[in-house]
């Protein structure tokens, strides 16, 4: 099986700036999750109230939702 490429969009509360005001916490969360459940961030855009990302998951692993828990 090939690597799995996944496009994701995460929405926060509208009119909130949590994602950019606490980007250091978000960055640390990604680091912790990547250690436990490897994936590659091919592209990411972090806006005040939403996040867009393209990830490549390892071969034989299509469980992107595991990484959002």
C-alpha positions as CSV (number, residue, x, y, z in Angstrom):
1,X,0.0,0.0,0.0
2,X,1.2,3.5,-0.8
3,X,1.6,6.4,1.7
4,X,-1.7,8.1,2.4
5,X,-1.9,11.8,1.6
6,X,-4.7,13.6,3.6
7,X,-6.1,17.2,3.4
8,X,-7.5,18.4,6.7
9,X,-9.4,21.4,7.9
10,X,-9.9,22.2,11.5
11,X,-12.3,24.9,12.6
12,X,-12.2,26.7,15.9
13,X,-14.8,29.0,17.4
14,X,-15.5,31.8,14.9
15,X,-14.1,35.1,15.9
16,X,-11.6,33.5,18.3
17,X,-7.9,33.8,17.8
18,X,-6.9,30.7,19.8
19,X,-4.9,29.0,17.1
20,X,-2.6,32.0,16.5
21,X,-2.5,33.3,20.1
22,X,-1.4,29.9,21.4
23,X,0.6,28.7,18.4
24,X,3.4,27.5,20.7
25,X,0.9,25.1,22.4
26,X,-0.3,23.9,19.0
27,X,3.2,23.3,17.8
28,X,4.0,21.3,21.0
29,X,0.8,19.2,20.5
30,X,1.9,18.4,16.9
31,X,5.3,17.4,18.2
32,X,3.9,15.0,20.8
33,X,1.4,13.4,18.4
34,X,4.1,13.0,15.7
35,X,6.3,11.1,18.2
36,X,3.4,8.7,19.1
37,X,1.8,8.4,15.7
38,X,4.3,9.5,12.9
39,X,3.2,11.5,10.0
40,X,4.7,14.2,7.8
41,X,3.3,17.7,7.5
42,X,3.6,18.6,3.9
43,X,1.9,22.0,4.2
44,X,0.0,23.8,6.9
45,X,-1.8,27.2,7.2
46,X,-2.8,28.4,10.6
47,X,-5.3,31.2,10.6
48,X,-7.0,32.8,13.7
49,X,-10.0,30.5,13.6
50,X,-9.1,27.5,11.4
51,X,-6.2,25.4,10.2
52,X,-5.6,23.7,6.9
53,X,-3.1,20.9,6.6
54,X,-1.8,18.3,4.1
55,X,-0.3,15.3,5.8
56,X,1.4,12.2,4.5
57,X,0.8,9.2,6.6
58,X,3.0,6.2,6.8
59,X,2.4,3.2,4.5
60,X,-0.5,1.0,5.6
61,X,-1.8,3.7,7.9
62,X,-4.8,5.8,6.8
63,X,-6.0,6.7,10.3
64,X,-5.6,10.4,10.3
65,X,-8.4,10.9,12.9
66,X,-6.2,9.1,15.5
67,X,-3.9,12.0,15.3
68,X,-6.6,14.6,16.1
69,X,-7.7,12.9,19.3
